[in-house]
């Protein structure tokens, strides 16, 4: 199946799952935390709340996949045409191709902007005291040096605490915030992590500045990481589980 078809298959799954959402409004009034009725609600029935919930999930999914710039009026028209069994304005055979073309252009545009911002950030960051720049563009700063002398291999599992942000400071993932470190195969993460963590020893805490080509490249990674994004991670290596080096 084509990539864009997969994206929209995910949207359809969201449709089906969220058609089962629980009833959240039982009458024509909304209720505040104090239990007092306020203005009349537009949601009179479970069908109303489910309909709105489906729309929310569709929009969230589209936005996370980079389709937030679509023509909303035509989107609504297309949904109506299908649900009402009307003749489609575009032949079905042409739809996947148009989606792929739109998605690629949207991702390329976002990636171009993010890469320029990332390059400027990394150029300035490289001049800061304590920052080491590796030949492939990866940068790191040693916050704490570990007393251990053992380095993990790419085939090992590592136990880490980490905190990940974009260059604007927005947090996109953090085991620190969750309060629980994570153990994972080192060869299963982005290249910037693979390279940096192999240089670390247990007990070390480093700050990594990872250019997009060593992160997720031109791909959207969830709702927060746009294509071409430079990523920042604070990583503490807590342990190593030796793997098969064959």
Secondary structure, 3 states (H helix, E strand, C coil): CCHHHHHHHHHHHHHHHHCCCCCCCCCCEEECCCCCEEEECCCCCHHHHHHHHHHHHHHHHHHHCCCCCCCHHHHHHHHHHHHCCCCCCCCHHHHHHHHHHHHHHHHHHHHHHHHHHHHHHHHHHCCCCCEEECCCCCEEEEEECCCCCCECCCCCEEEEEEEEEECCCCEEEEHHHHCCCEEEEHHHCCHHHHHHHCCCECCCEEEEEECHHHCCCCCCECCCECCCCCEEEEEEEEEEECCCCC
